[in-house]
Amino acid sequence: MIKELHQKLINKEITAVDLARCYLNTIEEKDKQINAFLSLIEEEKVLKQAEQIDEKINKGENINLLEGIPFAVKDNMLALGTKTTAGSKILENYESSFESTAVKLLKDQRAILIGKTNMDEFAMGSSTENSAFFPTKNPCDLTRVPGGSSGGSAAAVKSEMVPFALGSDTGGSVRQPASFCGIVGFKPSYGTVSRHGLIAMASSLDIISPLTQSVEDAEIIFKVIAGQDSMDSTSLNIPIDLDKEKNKEFKIENSVFGLPKEYFQKGLDDVIKKKVEEAIKKIEAQGAKIKEVSLSTSLYALPCYYIIMPAEISANLARFDGIRYGGVKDLKIENLRDLYFKNRGKGFGPEVRRRIILGTYVLSSGYYDAYYKKAQQVRKLINEDFNKVFKEVDFLITPTSPTLPFKIGEKSDNPLAMYLSDVFTVGANISGVPAINLPCAWENNLPIGLQLIGSYLSDYQLLQAAKLIEKIII
């Protein structure tokens, strides 16, 4: 889609102003029902940027591939001059004082930010029902959730309110909503994209990720936002040369795809298993070798994740006391202790409080060795398991979600059932490897996603494989 829009701008089939207005009108028309956006950039600012791009085109000047292309970002990424709430009441009135690196890199290409999308509070959830403001609805079926925590971004892309959006993926928060909405969600290798300006949930797991209509679009966005950043010590100094990688032609018939048997067992809906297996047969028919493999430690990935992630949350969210970063209005405060308790008690929703309590517990004296230390040891075993299996295969194929998109409110009272939505996605975050969701089938007008996982730092090879598979399975 991005290349097509770019070509239309160059050919003067459409102006940047008309393009921006088209998406703003679509938001006005559709978002009353879907609730994908928490805030929009002032129309005047958006159109002014578009006018400047039209002037360049009219003068015969070259424009970048993303120049004039509107986009949205999840509301846990700072964008200068915008409110950044992270879906929480405690940050309801916080205005970004600087720009996240990923947003800045897109703006440097003169892509036009038009809004901030809804999300589960502080990215904690799998349905976008945990937003402190309102739930987002799935464009495929308004009675169902769009997934989470990047549900607003996924819904905005699916309903064509923006050509692409950024989300963050900590345990599947881009791939799972991409699966639920029937779009592409690409989680890069940990460290390839700067986390500077992303409100941290779990710092060793978070990664900013694109949600797009196609793998090609995901590749375009990744090429822009990837790279080392001096403001993020976890970002890697690796060569970002996609054109060079394109010269290494990927062929399906030369590849081995692994099917982890643990991902096709109990807990997976029969219809999803059937549809994913049908997609795998299509890939095999193109000459690919399909091999059953075992990731035995993947059985422990979810419990491992739900110890490490809350522990990091308890540390990261300690800074939100309602003093420096906003706070809850109209509280009767008598002393400093009162301020902390009331701001955090009223400002944080139940899921955030639950995870802070759990994280504080596993880090506390007497329990650190019993829980947190053991979880880190299991994390190492999971990494070793992935490294071992990638000596046998080029990529792994799994379902993205164990279920179809569920009804709004269906799992709200059962946190464990909600956590199981991420059972197939958390492993990639724990090990830091790249993974991508591809729409592969539909059942009763609801999308089903296939997940492709690559070895650490095989991001470009994974994207090349995904582009070919996308054509085969859809």
C-alpha positions as a Markdown table, in Angstrom:
| # | Residue | x | y | z |
|---|---|---|---|---|
| 1 | Met | 0.0 | 0.0 | 0.0 |
| 2 | Ile | 2.8 | 2.5 | 0.9 |
| 3 | Lys | 4.5 | 2.2 | -2.5 |
| 4 | Glu | 1.2 | 2.6 | -4.3 |
| 5 | Leu | 0.3 | 5.7 | -2.3 |
| 6 | His | 3.8 | 7.1 | -3.0 |
| 7 | Gln | 3.5 | 6.5 | -6.7 |
| 8 | Lys | 0.1 | 8.2 | -6.8 |
| 9 | Leu | 1.6 | 11.3 | -5.1 |
| 10 | Ile | 4.5 | 11.4 | -7.6 |
| 11 | Asn | 2.2 | 11.0 | -10.5 |
| 12 | Lys | -0.1 | 13.7 | -9.1 |
| 13 | Glu | -3.0 | 11.4 | -9.1 |
| 14 | Ile | -3.7 | 12.6 | -5.6 |
| 15 | Thr | -2.3 | 15.4 | -3.5 |
| 16 | Ala | -0.8 | 14.9 | 0.0 |
| 17 | Val | -3.6 | 17.2 | 1.3 |
| 18 | Asp | -6.3 | 15.1 | -0.3 |
| 19 | Leu | -4.6 | 11.9 | 1.1 |
| 20 | Ala | -4.5 | 13.4 | 4.6 |
| 21 | Arg | -8.1 | 14.5 | 4.4 |
| 22 | Cys | -9.2 | 11.1 | 3.1 |
| 23 | Tyr | -7.8 | 9.4 | 6.2 |
| 24 | Leu | -9.1 | 12.0 | 8.6 |
| 25 | Asn | -12.5 | 11.6 | 7.0 |
| 26 | Thr | -12.3 | 7.9 | 7.4 |
| 27 | Ile | -11.5 | 8.3 | 11.1 |
| 28 | Glu | -14.4 | 10.6 | 11.6 |
| 29 | Glu | -16.7 | 8.2 | 9.8 |
| 30 | Lys | -15.6 | 4.9 | 11.4 |
| 31 | Asp | -14.0 | 5.6 | 14.7 |
| 32 | Lys | -17.3 | 6.5 | 16.4 |
| 33 | Gln | -18.0 | 2.8 | 16.4 |
| 34 | Ile | -14.5 | 1.3 | 16.6 |
| 35 | Asn | -12.8 | 3.6 | 19.2 |
| 36 | Ala | -9.3 | 3.0 | 17.8 |
| 37 | Phe | -7.9 | 6.5 | 18.7 |
| 38 | Leu | -7.4 | 8.2 | 22.0 |
| 39 | Ser | -6.4 | 11.5 | 20.4 |
| 40 | Leu | -5.9 | 13.1 | 17.1 |
| 41 | Ile | -3.4 | 15.7 | 15.9 |
| 42 | Glu | -5.0 | 19.0 | 15.1 |
| 43 | Glu | -6.3 | 18.9 | 11.5 |
| 44 | Glu | -4.6 | 22.3 | 10.7 |
| 45 | Lys | -1.2 | 20.9 | 11.6 |
| 46 | Val | -1.7 | 17.7 | 9.6 |
| 47 | Leu | -2.8 | 19.6 | 6.5 |
| 48 | Lys | 0.0 | 22.2 | 6.8 |
| 49 | Gln | 2.5 | 19.4 | 6.6 |
| 50 | Ala | 0.7 | 17.9 | 3.6 |
| 51 | Glu | 0.7 | 21.3 | 1.9 |
| 52 | Gln | 4.5 | 21.5 | 2.2 |
| 53 | Ile | 4.9 | 18.1 | 0.6 |
| 54 | Asp | 2.6 | 19.2 | -2.3 |
| 55 | Glu | 4.8 | 22.2 | -2.8 |
| 56 | Lys | 7.8 | 20.0 | -3.2 |
| 57 | Ile | 6.1 | 17.7 | -5.7 |
| 58 | Asn | 4.9 | 20.7 | -7.7 |
| 59 | Lys | 8.4 | 22.1 | -7.9 |
| 60 | Gly | 9.6 | 18.7 | -9.3 |
| 61 | Glu | 11.6 | 17.8 | -6.2 |
| 62 | Asn | 12.0 | 14.2 | -5.1 |
| 63 | Ile | 10.2 | 13.0 | -2.1 |
| 64 | Asn | 10.9 | 10.1 | 0.3 |
| 65 | Leu | 8.9 | 6.9 | 0.1 |
| 66 | Leu | 7.1 | 7.7 | 3.3 |
| 67 | Glu | 6.8 | 11.4 | 2.7 |
| 68 | Gly | 3.1 | 12.5 | 3.0 |
| 69 | Ile | 2.0 | 9.1 | 4.2 |
| 70 | Pro | -0.2 | 9.3 | 7.4 |
| 71 | Phe | 0.4 | 7.0 | 10.3 |
| 72 | Ala | -0.6 | 6.5 | 13.9 |
| 73 | Val | 1.3 | 5.3 | 17.0 |
| 74 | Lys | 0.2 | 3.5 | 20.1 |
| 75 | Asp | -0.3 | 5.9 | 23.0 |
| 76 | Asn | 2.7 | 4.7 | 25.0 |
| 77 | Met | 5.2 | 6.3 | 22.6 |
| 78 | Leu | 6.1 | 9.9 | 23.1 |
| 79 | Ala | 5.4 | 12.4 | 20.3 |
| 80 | Leu | 6.3 | 16.0 | 21.0 |
| 81 | Gly | 3.4 | 18.2 | 21.7 |
| 82 | Thr | 0.9 | 15.3 | 22.1 |
| 83 | Lys | -0.8 | 13.8 | 25.1 |
| 84 | Thr | 0.7 | 10.4 | 26.0 |
| 85 | Thr | -1.5 | 8.5 | 28.4 |
| 86 | Ala | -0.4 | 4.9 | 28.0 |
| 87 | Gly | -4.1 | 4.2 | 28.3 |
| 88 | Ser | -4.0 | 5.2 | 32.0 |
| 89 | Lys | -5.8 | 7.7 | 34.2 |
| 90 | Ile | -2.6 | 8.5 | 36.0 |
| 91 | Leu | -1.2 | 10.0 | 32.8 |
| 92 | Glu | -4.4 | 11.4 | 31.5 |
| 93 | Asn | -3.1 | 15.0 | 31.3 |
| 94 | Tyr | 0.6 | 14.2 | 30.6 |
| 95 | Glu | 2.0 | 16.0 | 27.5 |
| 96 | Ser | 5.1 | 14.6 | 25.8 |
| 97 | Ser | 8.2 | 16.7 | 26.5 |
| 98 | Phe | 10.3 | 14.9 | 23.9 |
| 99 | Glu | 10.0 | 12.6 | 20.9 |
| 100 | Ser | 10.5 | 8.8 | 20.9 |
| 101 | Thr | 13.3 | 7.8 | 18.5 |
| 102 | Ala | 11.0 | 5.6 | 16.3 |
| 103 | Val | 8.5 | 8.4 | 15.9 |
| 104 | Lys | 11.3 | 10.9 | 15.2 |
| 105 | Leu | 12.8 | 8.6 | 12.5 |
| 106 | Leu | 9.4 | 8.4 | 10.7 |
| 107 | Lys | 8.9 | 12.2 | 11.0 |
| 108 | Asp | 12.4 | 12.7 | 9.6 |
| 109 | Gln | 11.1 | 10.8 | 6.5 |
| 110 | Arg | 8.2 | 13.3 | 6.6 |
| 111 | Ala | 5.5 | 10.8 | 7.3 |
| 112 | Ile | 2.6 | 12.5 | 8.9 |
| 113 | Leu | 1.5 | 11.5 | 12.4 |
| 114 | Ile | -2.3 | 11.9 | 12.6 |
| 115 | Gly | -3.1 | 10.3 | 16.0 |
| 116 | Lys | -2.4 | 8.2 | 19.1 |
| 117 | Thr | -4.2 | 4.9 | 19.4 |
| 118 | Asn | -5.9 | 3.2 | 22.3 |
| 119 | Met | -4.3 | 0.4 | 24.3 |
| 120 | Asp | -4.5 | -1.7 | 27.4 |
| 121 | Glu | -3.3 | 0.4 | 30.3 |
| 122 | Phe | 0.5 | 0.5 | 30.3 |
| 123 | Ala | 0.3 | -2.3 | 27.6 |
| 124 | Met | -1.0 | -4.8 | 30.2 |
| 125 | Gly | -3.6 | -6.9 | 28.5 |
| 126 | Ser | -4.6 | -8.9 | 25.4 |
| 127 | Ser | -7.9 | -7.3 | 24.4 |
| 128 | Thr | -7.6 | -3.5 | 24.8 |
| 129 | Glu | -10.5 | -3.7 | 27.3 |
| 130 | Asn | -8.0 | -2.7 | 30.0 |
| 131 | Ser | -7.8 | 0.9 | 28.6 |
| 132 | Ala | -8.8 | 3.4 | 31.3 |
| 133 | Phe | -10.9 | 5.3 | 28.8 |
| 134 | Phe | -12.9 | 2.8 | 26.6 |
| 135 | Pro | -12.5 | -0.5 | 24.9 |
| 136 | Thr | -11.6 | -0.7 | 21.2 |
| 137 | Lys | -13.8 | -2.9 | 19.0 |
| 138 | Asn | -12.7 | -5.4 | 16.3 |
| 139 | Pro | -13.4 | -4.0 | 12.8 |
| 140 | Cys | -14.1 | -7.5 | 11.6 |
| 141 | Asp | -16.9 | -7.9 | 14.2 |
| 142 | Leu | -17.8 | -5.0 | 16.5 |
| 143 | Thr | -19.0 | -7.4 | 19.2 |
| 144 | Arg | -15.4 | -8.8 | 19.6 |
| 145 | Val | -12.1 | -7.5 | 20.9 |
| 146 | Pro | -9.3 | -6.5 | 18.5 |
| 147 | Gly | -6.6 | -8.1 | 20.7 |
| 148 | Gly | -4.1 | -6.3 | 22.7 |
| 149 | Ser | -2.3 | -4.5 | 24.0 |
| 150 | Ser | -1.9 | -2.7 | 20.6 |
| 151 | Gly | -5.5 | -3.2 | 19.7 |
| 152 | Gly | -6.1 | 0.5 | 18.8 |
| 153 | Ser | -3.2 | 0.4 | 16.2 |
| 154 | Ala | -4.4 | -2.9 | 14.8 |
| 155 | Ala | -8.0 | -1.7 | 14.5 |
| 156 | Ala | -6.9 | 1.6 | 12.9 |
| 157 | Val | -4.9 | -0.3 | 10.2 |
| 158 | Lys | -7.5 | -2.9 | 9.5 |
| 159 | Ser | -10.3 | -0.3 | 9.1 |
| 160 | Glu | -8.0 | 1.7 | 6.8 |
| 161 | Met | -8.0 | 4.8 | 9.1 |
| 162 | Val | -4.2 | 4.8 | 8.5 |
| 163 | Pro | -1.9 | 2.9 | 6.1 |
| 164 | Phe | 0.3 | 1.8 | 8.9 |
| 165 | Ala | 0.8 | 2.2 | 12.7 |
| 166 | Leu | 3.3 | 1.5 | 15.4 |
| 167 | Gly | 2.6 | -0.8 | 18.4 |
| 168 | Ser | 4.8 | -2.3 | 21.1 |
| 169 | Asp | 5.2 | -6.0 | 21.6 |
| 170 | Thr | 6.2 | -7.3 | 25.0 |
| 171 | Gly | 4.6 | -10.8 | 24.9 |
| 172 | Gly | 2.7 | -10.8 | 21.7 |
| 173 | Ser | 1.0 | -7.3 | 21.9 |
| 174 | Val | 1.5 | -6.7 | 18.1 |
| 175 | Arg | 1.2 | -10.1 | 16.7 |
| 176 | Gln | -1.9 | -11.2 | 18.6 |
| 177 | Pro | -4.0 | -8.1 | 17.7 |
| 178 | Ala | -2.7 | -8.4 | 14.1 |
| 179 | Ser | -4.0 | -12.0 | 14.1 |
| 180 | Phe | -7.4 | -10.9 | 15.6 |
| 181 | Cys | -7.8 | -8.1 | 13.0 |
| 182 | Gly | -6.4 | -10.0 | 9.9 |
| 183 | Ile | -3.3 | -7.8 | 9.2 |
| 184 | Val | 0.5 | -8.1 | 9.4 |
| 185 | Gly | 2.3 | -7.6 | 12.7 |
| 186 | Phe | 6.0 | -7.8 | 12.8 |
| 187 | Lys | 8.1 | -8.1 | 16.0 |
| 188 | Pro | 11.7 | -7.4 | 15.3 |
| 189 | Ser | 14.7 | -8.9 | 17.2 |
| 190 | Tyr | 15.2 | -7.3 | 20.6 |
| 191 | Gly | 17.6 | -4.4 | 20.3 |
| 192 | Thr | 17.1 | -3.7 | 16.6 |
| 193 | Val | 14.7 | -0.8 | 17.3 |
| 194 | Ser | 15.3 | 1.9 | 19.9 |
| 195 | Arg | 13.0 | 1.9 | 22.9 |
| 196 | His | 13.9 | 5.5 | 23.7 |
| 197 | Gly | 10.6 | 7.4 | 24.3 |
| 198 | Leu | 8.6 | 4.2 | 24.7 |
| 199 | Ile | 6.9 | 4.1 | 28.2 |
| 200 | Ala | 8.5 | 1.0 | 29.6 |
| 201 | Met | 6.5 | -2.0 | 30.6 |
| 202 | Ala | 9.1 | -4.7 | 30.8 |
| 203 | Ser | 12.4 | -3.4 | 29.6 |
| 204 | Ser | 14.0 | -6.7 | 28.6 |
| 205 | Leu | 11.0 | -7.7 | 26.5 |
| 206 | Asp | 9.6 | -4.5 | 24.9 |
| 207 | Ile | 10.1 | -3.8 | 21.2 |
| 208 | Ile | 8.5 | -1.2 | 19.0 |
| 209 | Ser | 6.9 | -3.0 | 16.0 |
| 210 | Pro | 4.9 | -2.1 | 12.9 |
| 211 | Leu | 1.4 | -3.1 | 12.0 |
| 212 | Thr | 0.7 | -3.0 | 8.3 |
| 213 | Gln | -1.5 | -4.2 | 5.5 |
| 214 | Ser | 1.3 | -6.2 | 3.9 |
| 215 | Val | 4.8 | -7.7 | 4.7 |
| 216 | Glu | 6.3 | -5.3 | 2.2 |
| 217 | Asp | 5.0 | -2.3 | 4.2 |
| 218 | Ala | 6.3 | -3.9 | 7.4 |
| 219 | Glu | 9.7 | -4.2 | 5.7 |
| 220 | Ile | 9.6 | -0.5 | 4.7 |
| 221 | Ile | 8.8 | 0.7 | 8.2 |
| 222 | Phe | 11.4 | -1.6 | 9.8 |
| 223 | Lys | 14.1 | -0.3 | 7.5 |
| 224 | Val | 13.4 | 3.3 | 8.8 |
| 225 | Ile | 13.0 | 2.7 | 12.5 |
| 226 | Ala | 15.8 | 0.1 | 12.9 |
| 227 | Gly | 19.3 | 1.0 | 14.1 |
| 228 | Gln | 21.5 | 1.9 | 17.0 |
| 229 | Asp | 20.5 | 4.8 | 19.2 |
| 230 | Ser | 22.8 | 6.4 | 21.7 |
| 231 | Met | 19.7 | 7.1 | 23.9 |
| 232 | Asp | 19.0 | 3.4 | 24.3 |
| 233 | Ser | 21.9 | 1.3 | 25.6 |
| 234 | Thr | 20.1 | -1.9 | 24.6 |
| 235 | Ser | 19.9 | -1.0 | 20.9 |
| 236 | Leu | 22.4 | -2.9 | 18.8 |
| 237 | Asn | 25.0 | -1.6 | 16.4 |
| 238 | Ile | 24.2 | -3.8 | 13.5 |
| 239 | Pro | 24.3 | -3.0 | 9.8 |
| 240 | Ile | 20.9 | -2.0 | 8.5 |
| 241 | Asp | 21.2 | -2.8 | 4.8 |
| 242 | Leu | 18.0 | -4.2 | 3.4 |
| 243 | Asp | 19.0 | -3.7 | -0.2 |
| 244 | Lys | 22.0 | -6.0 | 0.3 |
| 245 | Glu | 19.7 | -8.6 | 1.8 |
| 246 | Lys | 17.4 | -8.4 | -1.1 |
| 247 | Asn | 20.2 | -9.6 | -3.4 |
| 248 | Lys | 20.2 | -12.9 | -1.4 |
| 249 | Glu | 17.2 | -14.3 | -3.1 |
| 250 | Phe | 15.1 | -16.4 | -0.8 |
| 251 | Lys | 13.6 | -19.5 | -2.3 |
| 252 | Ile | 10.8 | -21.6 | -0.6 |
| 253 | Glu | 12.1 | -24.8 | -2.1 |
| 254 | Asn | 15.5 | -24.3 | -0.5 |
| 255 | Ser | 14.1 | -23.9 | 3.0 |
| 256 | Val | 13.2 | -26.0 | 6.0 |
| 257 | Phe | 10.3 | -25.0 | 8.2 |
| 258 | Gly | 9.9 | -26.4 | 11.7 |
| 259 | Leu | 6.6 | -27.2 | 13.3 |
| 260 | Pro | 7.1 | -27.2 | 17.1 |
| 261 | Lys | 4.8 | -30.0 | 18.3 |
| 262 | Glu | 4.2 | -28.2 | 21.6 |
| 263 | Tyr | 2.3 | -25.5 | 19.7 |
| 264 | Phe | -0.2 | -27.9 | 18.1 |
| 265 | Gln | -1.5 | -29.7 | 21.2 |
| 266 | Lys | -4.0 | -29.1 | 23.9 |
| 267 | Gly | -5.5 | -25.6 | 24.2 |
| 268 | Leu | -5.5 | -24.9 | 20.4 |
| 269 | Asp | -8.9 | -24.4 | 18.9 |
| 270 | Asp | -9.6 | -27.2 | 16.3 |
| 271 | Val | -10.6 | -24.8 | 13.6 |
| 272 | Ile | -7.3 | -22.8 | 14.0 |
| 273 | Lys | -5.3 | -26.0 | 13.9 |
| 274 | Lys | -7.1 | -27.1 | 10.8 |
| 275 | Lys | -6.6 | -23.8 | 9.0 |
| 276 | Val | -3.0 | -23.4 | 9.9 |
| 277 | Glu | -2.2 | -27.0 | 8.8 |
| 278 | Glu | -3.9 | -26.2 | 5.5 |
| 279 | Ala | -1.7 | -23.2 | 5.1 |
| 280 | Ile | 1.4 | -25.3 | 5.9 |
| 281 | Lys | 0.3 | -27.8 | 3.1 |
| 282 | Lys | 0.3 | -24.9 | 0.6 |
| 283 | Ile | 3.8 | -24.0 | 1.7 |
| 284 | Glu | 4.9 | -27.6 | 1.4 |
| 285 | Ala | 3.4 | -27.8 | -2.1 |
| 286 | Gln | 5.8 | -25.1 | -3.2 |
| 287 | Gly | 8.8 | -27.3 | -2.4 |
| 288 | Ala | 9.5 | -26.4 | 1.2 |
| 289 | Lys | 10.6 | -29.1 | 3.6 |
| 290 | Ile | 8.4 | -29.4 | 6.7 |
| 291 | Lys | 9.9 | -30.9 | 9.8 |
| 292 | Glu | 8.4 | -31.6 | 13.2 |
| 293 | Val | 10.6 | -30.2 | 16.0 |
| 294 | Ser | 10.4 | -29.9 | 19.7 |
| 295 | Leu | 10.7 | -26.8 | 21.9 |
| 296 | Ser | 10.2 | -28.6 | 25.2 |
| 297 | Thr | 10.9 | -25.5 | 27.3 |
| 298 | Ser | 8.1 | -23.6 | 25.5 |
| 299 | Leu | 5.7 | -25.2 | 28.0 |
| 300 | Tyr | 7.3 | -23.0 | 30.6 |
| 301 | Ala | 7.5 | -19.8 | 28.6 |
| 302 | Leu | 4.2 | -18.4 | 29.8 |
| 303 | Pro | 4.8 | -18.9 | 33.5 |
| 304 | Cys | 8.4 | -17.7 | 33.1 |
| 305 | Tyr | 7.0 | -14.6 | 31.3 |
| 306 | Tyr | 4.5 | -13.9 | 34.1 |
| 307 | Ile | 7.3 | -13.8 | 36.7 |
| 308 | Ile | 9.9 | -11.7 | 34.8 |
| 309 | Met | 7.4 | -9.3 | 33.2 |
| 310 | Pro | 5.6 | -8.2 | 36.5 |
| 311 | Ala | 9.0 | -7.9 | 38.2 |
| 312 | Glu | 10.1 | -5.4 | 35.6 |
| 313 | Ile | 6.7 | -3.7 | 35.8 |
| 314 | Ser | 7.0 | -3.2 | 39.5 |
| 315 | Ala | 10.4 | -1.4 | 39.0 |
| 316 | Asn | 9.4 | 0.6 | 35.9 |
| 317 | Leu | 6.0 | 1.9 | 37.3 |
| 318 | Ala | 7.5 | 3.0 | 40.6 |
| 319 | Arg | 8.2 | 6.4 | 39.0 |
| 320 | Phe | 4.5 | 7.1 | 38.5 |
| 321 | Asp | 3.6 | 8.7 | 41.7 |
| 322 | Gly | 1.3 | 11.4 | 40.4 |
| 323 | Ile | 3.8 | 14.2 | 41.0 |
| 324 | Arg | 6.2 | 14.6 | 38.1 |
| 325 | Tyr | 4.1 | 12.9 | 35.4 |
| 326 | Gly | 0.6 | 14.1 | 36.1 |
| 327 | Gly | -1.8 | 12.6 | 38.6 |
| 328 | Val | -5.4 | 12.1 | 39.4 |
| 329 | Lys | -7.6 | 15.2 | 39.8 |
| 330 | Asp | -9.7 | 16.2 | 42.8 |
| 331 | Leu | -8.0 | 14.1 | 45.5 |
| 332 | Lys | -8.0 | 15.2 | 49.1 |
| 333 | Ile | -4.4 | 14.9 | 50.1 |
| 334 | Glu | -3.2 | 15.3 | 53.7 |
| 335 | Asn | 0.4 | 14.2 | 53.5 |
| 336 | Leu | 3.0 | 12.6 | 51.2 |
| 337 | Arg | 2.0 | 9.1 | 52.0 |
| 338 | Asp | -1.6 | 10.0 | 51.3 |
| 339 | Leu | -0.5 | 11.4 | 47.9 |
| 340 | Tyr | 1.3 | 8.2 | 46.8 |
| 341 | Phe | -1.4 | 5.9 | 48.0 |
| 342 | Lys | -4.4 | 7.8 | 46.5 |
| 343 | Asn | -2.7 | 8.7 | 43.2 |
| 344 | Arg | -1.5 | 5.2 | 42.5 |
| 345 | Gly | -4.7 | 3.6 | 43.9 |
| 346 | Lys | -7.0 | 5.7 | 41.8 |
| 347 | Gly | -4.6 | 6.3 | 38.9 |
| 348 | Phe | -3.8 | 2.6 | 38.1 |
| 349 | Gly | -6.5 | 0.2 | 37.0 |
| 350 | Pro | -7.0 | -3.3 | 38.5 |
| 351 | Glu | -4.8 | -5.2 | 36.0 |
| 352 | Val | -1.9 | -2.8 | 36.5 |
| 353 | Arg | -2.2 | -3.0 | 40.3 |
| 354 | Arg | -2.4 | -6.8 | 40.0 |
| 355 | Arg | 0.9 | -7.0 | 38.1 |
| 356 | Ile | 2.7 | -4.5 | 40.4 |
| 357 | Ile | 1.7 | -6.6 | 43.4 |
| 358 | Leu | 2.8 | -9.8 | 41.8 |
| 359 | Gly | 6.1 | -8.3 | 40.6 |
| 360 | Thr | 6.9 | -6.8 | 44.0 |
| 361 | Tyr | 6.2 | -10.2 | 45.6 |
| 362 | Val | 8.6 | -12.2 | 43.3 |
| 363 | Leu | 11.3 | -9.6 | 43.9 |
| 364 | Ser | 10.9 | -9.5 | 47.7 |
| 365 | Ser | 13.2 | -10.9 | 50.3 |
| 366 | Gly | 12.8 | -14.6 | 50.6 |
| 367 | Tyr | 11.0 | -15.0 | 47.3 |
| 368 | Tyr | 13.6 | -13.6 | 44.8 |
| 369 | Asp | 15.5 | -16.9 | 44.6 |
| 370 | Ala | 12.4 | -19.1 | 44.6 |
| 371 | Tyr | 10.7 | -17.2 | 41.7 |
| 372 | Tyr | 12.6 | -14.5 | 39.9 |
| 373 | Lys | 16.0 | -16.2 | 39.9 |
| 374 | Lys | 14.5 | -19.5 | 38.7 |
| 375 | Ala | 12.5 | -17.7 | 36.0 |
| 376 | Gln | 15.7 | -16.2 | 34.6 |
| 377 | Gln | 17.3 | -19.6 | 34.6 |
| 378 | Val | 14.3 | -21.0 | 32.7 |
| 379 | Arg | 14.7 | -18.0 | 30.3 |
| 380 | Lys | 18.2 | -19.2 | 29.5 |
| 381 | Leu | 17.0 | -22.7 | 28.8 |
| 382 | Ile | 14.3 | -21.3 | 26.4 |
| 383 | Asn | 17.0 | -19.3 | 24.6 |
| 384 | Glu | 19.2 | -22.5 | 24.3 |
| 385 | Asp | 16.1 | -24.4 | 23.0 |
| 386 | Phe | 15.5 | -21.8 | 20.2 |
| 387 | Asn | 19.2 | -21.8 | 19.3 |
| 388 | Lys | 19.3 | -25.5 | 19.1 |
| 389 | Val | 16.2 | -25.9 | 16.9 |
| 390 | Phe | 17.4 | -23.2 | 14.5 |
| 391 | Lys | 20.4 | -25.4 | 13.7 |
| 392 | Glu | 17.9 | -27.8 | 12.2 |
| 393 | Val | 15.4 | -25.4 | 10.5 |
| 394 | Asp | 15.4 | -22.0 | 8.9 |
| 395 | Phe | 12.1 | -20.8 | 10.4 |
| 396 | Leu | 9.3 | -22.0 | 12.7 |
| 397 | Ile | 5.7 | -22.0 | 11.8 |
| 398 | Thr | 3.0 | -21.8 | 14.6 |
| 399 | Pro | -0.5 | -20.5 | 15.1 |
| 400 | Thr | -0.4 | -16.9 | 16.4 |
| 401 | Ser | -3.3 | -17.2 | 18.8 |
| 402 | Pro | -4.9 | -20.3 | 20.3 |
| 403 | Thr | -8.4 | -18.9 | 19.8 |
| 404 | Leu | -10.5 | -16.8 | 17.4 |
| 405 | Pro | -11.2 | -13.2 | 18.5 |
| 406 | Phe | -13.4 | -13.5 | 21.6 |
| 407 | Lys | -16.4 | -11.5 | 22.6 |
| 408 | Ile | -16.0 | -8.2 | 24.5 |
| 409 | Gly | -16.3 | -9.0 | 28.2 |
| 410 | Glu | -15.9 | -12.7 | 27.7 |
| 411 | Lys | -12.6 | -13.0 | 29.6 |
| 412 | Ser | -12.6 | -9.9 | 31.6 |
| 413 | Asp | -13.3 | -11.7 | 34.9 |
| 414 | Asn | -10.8 | -14.4 | 34.3 |
| 415 | Pro | -7.2 | -13.0 | 34.2 |
| 416 | Leu | -5.7 | -16.5 | 33.6 |
| 417 | Ala | -7.8 | -17.1 | 30.5 |
| 418 | Met | -6.7 | -13.7 | 29.2 |
| 419 | Tyr | -3.1 | -14.5 | 29.9 |
| 420 | Leu | -3.4 | -17.7 | 27.8 |
| 421 | Ser | -4.1 | -15.6 | 24.7 |
| 422 | Asp | -0.3 | -15.0 | 24.6 |
| 423 | Val | 0.7 | -18.7 | 25.0 |
| 424 | Phe | 2.2 | -18.9 | 21.4 |
| 425 | Thr | 3.8 | -15.5 | 21.3 |
| 426 | Val | 5.7 | -15.0 | 24.6 |
| 427 | Gly | 8.5 | -17.3 | 23.6 |
| 428 | Ala | 9.8 | -15.0 | 20.9 |
| 429 | Asn | 10.0 | -12.1 | 23.4 |
| 430 | Ile | 11.7 | -14.2 | 26.1 |
| 431 | Ser | 14.4 | -15.3 | 23.6 |
| 432 | Gly | 14.4 | -11.9 | 21.7 |
| 433 | Val | 13.9 | -13.5 | 18.3 |
| 434 | Pro | 11.9 | -12.0 | 15.4 |
| 435 | Ala | 8.4 | -13.1 | 14.6 |
| 436 | Ile | 5.6 | -12.1 | 12.3 |
| 437 | Asn | 1.9 | -12.7 | 12.0 |
| 438 | Leu | 0.4 | -13.4 | 8.6 |
| 439 | Pro | -3.3 | -13.6 | 7.9 |
| 440 | Cys | -3.8 | -17.2 | 6.6 |
| 441 | Ala | -7.6 | -17.9 | 6.7 |
| 442 | Trp | -11.0 | -16.9 | 7.8 |
| 443 | Glu | -13.7 | -18.6 | 9.8 |
| 444 | Asn | -17.2 | -17.1 | 10.1 |
| 445 | Asn | -15.7 | -13.7 | 8.9 |
| 446 | Leu | -13.1 | -13.9 | 11.7 |
| 447 | Pro | -9.4 | -13.9 | 10.8 |
| 448 | Ile | -6.9 | -16.6 | 11.7 |
| 449 | Gly | -3.2 | -15.8 | 11.9 |
| 450 | Leu | -0.1 | -17.9 | 11.2 |
| 451 | Gln | 3.1 | -17.0 | 13.0 |
| 452 | Leu | 6.5 | -17.3 | 11.4 |
| 453 | Ile | 9.5 | -17.2 | 13.8 |
| 454 | Gly | 13.2 | -16.7 | 12.8 |
| 455 | Ser | 16.5 | -17.0 | 14.6 |
| 456 | Tyr | 18.0 | -14.0 | 16.5 |
| 457 | Leu | 18.9 | -11.1 | 14.1 |
| 458 | Ser | 17.4 | -13.0 | 11.0 |
| 459 | Asp | 14.9 | -10.2 | 10.6 |
| 460 | Tyr | 15.5 | -9.5 | 7.0 |
| 461 | Gln | 15.6 | -13.1 | 6.0 |
| 462 | Leu | 12.3 | -13.6 | 7.9 |
| 463 | Leu | 10.7 | -10.7 | 6.0 |
| 464 | Gln | 11.8 | -12.2 | 2.7 |
| 465 | Ala | 10.3 | -15.5 | 3.6 |
| 466 | Ala | 7.1 | -13.9 | 4.9 |
| 467 | Lys | 6.7 | -12.0 | 1.6 |
| 468 | Leu | 6.7 | -15.2 | -0.4 |
| 469 | Ile | 4.5 | -17.1 | 2.1 |
| 470 | Glu | 2.0 | -14.2 | 2.2 |
| 471 | Lys | 1.4 | -14.8 | -1.5 |
| 472 | Ile | 1.0 | -18.6 | -1.1 |
| 473 | Ile | -1.4 | -18.8 | 1.9 |
| 474 | Ile | -3.8 | -15.9 | 1.2 |
